[in-house]
Amino acid sequence: MDTDSQPSVERRLTRAMSRALMDFKMLADGDRVMVCVSGGKDSYTMLHLLRELQKRAPIRFELVVVNIDQGHPGYPADRLRNYMRAEGYDFTMVEEDTYSIVTEKIPAGKTFCSLCSRLRRGILYRVATEMRCTKIALGHHREDILQTLLLNLFFAGQLGAMPPKLVAQDGHVVIRPLSYCAEEDIASYARAHAFPILPCDLCGSQDNLQRKVVGTLINDLEEKHPGIKAVMLAATQNVRPSQLLDKDLWRSLGLEAARELENDGLVGLSRLVRDVRPSVDG
């Protein structure tokens, strides 16, 4: 059972999304935003919050909603079509059979995510061009960013997460309005609004994903040390380049040696949670 009332959950989500939009200048007057809806709780929540923001924002922007039917057997496309029609969204479903390509190219037992996401991204970029959209909105949230941070650290040998805003090689601008939003709040919000969640029968059915392993690790840490997710997110906003070992970064910043900072080093988790929670959780 949710411990918070729905109004407080909605306030947290709205404040977190608004802060991300402002911090990274994600929206501009006259934008035509392609909101990518997968049928999961995250993208439904993003779409609903953006529409609510659209009613009171000081700028004008359009929302067009796009879903890709990737040819998964039994994909309940009509459930999504009916919901979008009932809600009055400007909705387009794009039918592209990437399922057959992925299952043919990826050996049994291997994860589909990398190829599937590349194919889906290419389709979204093409559709955004065809629909003359100025921004592409994706529903990644706080936990997605933290998982990517640890995946890169553990398995790729680099420090990096998901940028809240990026310019693709072909010029498309991708935004992640839910970057500051907690997954548990999104899940609570989605349940309260009874969004028609569509299952993912491809990557969502695989149990050996590194992302799932890392997600479990982060959740276990949160259970043992409540507030640690907020601290981790705050760390991505408090980078100390001179404390890292990237010689090219040192060179670009003109550093010859790091300077010792007052109170530098680790501090108690309880203090970090106390200091960070107001700015991260609203």
C-alpha positions in Angstrom: 0.0 0.0 0.0 1.3 3.5 -0.8 2.2 5.5 2.3 1.8 8.9 0.6 -1.5 10.4 -0.6 -1.9 10.8 -4.3 -1.9 14.6 -4.1 1.6 14.5 -2.4 2.9 12.0 -5.0 1.6 14.2 -7.8 3.2 17.3 -6.3 6.5 15.6 -6.0 6.4 14.4 -9.6 5.3 17.7 -10.9 7.9 19.6 -9.0 10.7 17.2 -10.0 9.7 17.3 -13.7 9.4 21.1 -13.7 12.8 21.4 -12.1 14.4 19.2 -14.7 12.7 21.1 -17.5 14.0 24.4 -16.2 17.4 23.2 -15.1 18.2 21.9 -18.6 16.0 24.2 -20.7 14.2 21.3 -22.2 11.2 23.2 -23.7 11.0 26.4 -25.6 8.1 28.4 -26.9 6.7 26.9 -30.1 8.1 23.4 -29.5 6.4 20.5 -31.1 7.2 17.6 -28.8 7.0 14.0 -29.9 6.2 12.1 -26.7 7.3 8.5 -27.1 4.9 6.1 -25.3 5.8 2.5 -24.9 2.8 1.5 -23.0 4.7 1.3 -19.7 4.1 3.3 -16.5 6.9 5.7 -17.1 5.9 7.0 -20.5 2.2 7.2 -19.5 3.1 9.3 -16.5 5.4 11.6 -18.5 2.6 12.2 -21.1 0.0 12.9 -18.5 2.3 15.3 -16.5 3.3 17.1 -19.7 -0.3 17.6 -20.7 -1.1 19.0 -17.3 1.9 21.3 -17.6 0.8 22.4 -21.0 -2.4 23.9 -19.5 -0.6 26.3 -17.2 2.9 26.8 -18.7 4.0 30.3 -19.7 5.1 29.0 -23.1 3.1 27.3 -25.8 4.1 23.8 -27.0 2.4 21.0 -28.9 2.3 17.3 -27.9 2.1 14.5 -30.4 2.2 11.0 -29.1 3.9 8.1 -30.9 4.1 4.4 -30.2 5.9 1.8 -32.2 4.2 -1.6 -32.7 7.4 -3.6 -33.1 5.6 -6.8 -34.2 5.7 -8.6 -30.9 3.3 -11.6 -31.0 0.1 -10.7 -29.3 0.9 -7.0 -28.9 -2.3 -5.4 -27.6 -2.2 -2.4 -29.9 -5.9 -1.7 -29.7 -5.7 -1.2 -25.9 -3.4 1.7 -26.5 -5.3 3.1 -29.5 -8.5 3.0 -27.5 -7.0 4.8 -24.5 -5.4 7.5 -26.7 -8.7 8.1 -28.6 -10.7 8.3 -25.3 -8.2 10.8 -23.9 -8.2 12.9 -27.0 -4.4 12.7 -27.7 -2.9 13.4 -31.1 -1.7 9.9 -31.5 0.2 7.9 -34.1 1.0 4.2 -34.0 3.9 3.2 -36.2 4.1 -0.4 -37.3 7.6 -1.7 -37.8 8.5 -5.4 -37.3 11.8 -5.1 -35.4 10.8 -8.2 -33.4 11.7 -10.5 -36.3 15.0 -8.8 -36.9 16.1 -8.9 -33.2 15.1 -12.5 -32.6 16.8 -13.5 -35.9 20.1 -11.6 -35.2 20.5 -12.2 -31.5 21.5 -15.8 -30.4 19.4 -17.6 -27.9 20.3 -16.7 -24.3 21.7 -13.3 -25.2 20.0 -10.0 -24.4 18.0 -8.1 -27.0 18.2 -4.6 -25.5 21.1 -3.1 -27.5 19.9 -4.0 -31.0 16.2 -3.4 -30.1 16.9 0.1 -28.8 19.1 1.0 -31.8 16.3 0.0 -34.2 13.6 1.7 -32.2 15.8 4.9 -31.9 16.3 5.0 -35.7 12.5 4.7 -36.3 11.7 7.5 -33.7 14.2 9.8 -35.3 12.7 9.2 -38.8 9.2 9.7 -37.5 10.2 12.9 -35.7 11.5 14.3 -38.9 8.4 13.3 -40.8 6.2 14.9 -38.2 8.3 18.1 -38.0 8.9 17.6 -34.2 11.5 19.8 -32.5 12.0 17.6 -29.4 11.7 13.9 -28.6 10.6 13.2 -25.1 11.6 9.8 -23.5 10.3 8.5 -20.1 13.5 7.6 -18.4 13.5 8.4 -14.6 15.8 8.6 -11.7 16.4 4.9 -11.3 17.1 4.5 -15.0 19.9 7.1 -14.7 21.4 5.5 -11.6 21.3 2.1 -13.1 23.1 3.4 -16.2 25.7 5.1 -14.0 26.5 1.8 -12.3 26.4 -0.2 -15.5 29.0 2.1 -17.1 31.1 2.0 -14.0 30.9 -1.8 -13.5 30.8 -3.1 -17.1 32.0 -0.3 -19.5 34.9 1.2 -17.5 33.6 4.8 -17.7 31.7 7.4 -15.6 28.6 8.4 -17.4 24.8 8.1 -17.0 21.8 9.2 -19.2 22.0 12.9 -20.1 18.7 14.7 -19.4 19.0 16.5 -22.7 21.1 15.6 -25.8 21.5 16.4 -29.4 21.7 13.3 -31.6 24.2 13.0 -34.4 21.5 13.8 -36.9 20.5 16.9 -34.9 17.4 15.7 -33.1 17.0 17.0 -29.6 16.1 14.3 -27.0 14.8 15.3 -23.6 14.1 13.2 -20.4 11.6 15.2 -18.4 11.4 12.6 -15.6 15.1 12.6 -14.9 14.6 13.7 -11.2 11.4 11.6 -10.7 11.5 8.6 -8.4 10.3 5.3 -9.8 8.2 4.5 -6.8 6.3 7.8 -7.2 5.7 7.0 -10.9 4.4 3.5 -10.1 2.0 4.9 -7.5 0.8 7.6 -9.9 0.3 5.0 -12.7 -1.7 2.8 -10.4 -3.9 5.7 -9.3 -4.7 6.7 -12.9 -5.2 3.1 -14.0 -3.1 3.5 -17.1 -3.5 0.5 -19.5 0.0 -1.0 -19.1 1.2 -3.0 -22.0 3.6 -5.9 -21.3 7.0 -6.1 -23.0 7.3 -9.7 -24.3 10.9 -9.2 -25.6 13.4 -7.5 -23.3 11.0 -7.3 -20.4 10.8 -11.1 -20.3 14.5 -11.7 -19.9 15.8 -12.4 -16.4 19.6 -12.2 -17.1 19.8 -8.5 -17.9 22.7 -6.6 -16.3 20.3 -3.7 -15.8 18.0 -5.8 -13.7 20.9 -7.0 -11.6 22.1 -3.4 -11.0 18.6 -2.3 -10.3 18.2 -5.0 -7.6 21.5 -3.9 -6.1 20.4 -0.3 -5.9 17.0 -1.3 -4.4 18.8 -3.4 -1.8 21.0 -0.5 -0.8 18.0 1.8 -0.5 16.3 -0.7 1.8 19.3 -0.9 4.0 20.2 2.8 3.8 16.9 4.8 3.1 17.6 7.9 1.0 20.7 6.5 -0.8 19.1 6.9 -4.2 18.6 10.6 -3.5 22.3 10.9 -2.6 23.4 9.0 -5.7 21.3 11.3 -7.9 22.8 14.3 -6.1 26.3 13.0 -6.8 25.6 13.2 -10.6 24.9 17.0 -10.0 28.0 17.5 -7.8 30.9 16.3 -10.0 34.5 17.1 -8.9 36.6 16.6 -12.1 39.9 17.1 -10.3 39.2 14.1 -8.1 39.0 11.8 -11.1 41.8 10.1 -13.1 40.9 11.3 -16.6 44.1 12.9 -17.9 42.3 14.4 -20.9 39.8 16.1 -18.6 42.6 17.4 -16.5 44.3 18.8 -19.6 41.1 20.4 -20.9 40.6 22.1 -17.5 44.2 23.2 -17.3 44.9 21.3 -14.1 48.4 20.3 -13.0 47.3 19.1 -9.6 44.1 18.9 -7.6 43.7 21.3 -4.8 42.7 20.0 -1.3 39.2 21.2 -0.4 38.0 21.9 3.1 36.1 19.0 4.6 37.0 17.0 1.5 36.3 13.3 1.6 33.5 11.0 2.7 30.8 12.1 5.1 28.2 10.1 7.0 25.3 8.9 5.0 22.7 10.3 7.5 24.1 13.8 7.0 24.1 13.4 3.2 20.5 12.3 3.2 19.5 15.2 5.4 21.4 17.7 3.2 20.2 16.3 -0.2 16.6 15.2 0.3 15.0 18.7 0.1 16.5 19.5 -3.2 16.0 16.1 -4.8 12.6 15.0 -3.5 11.0 18.4 -3.3 
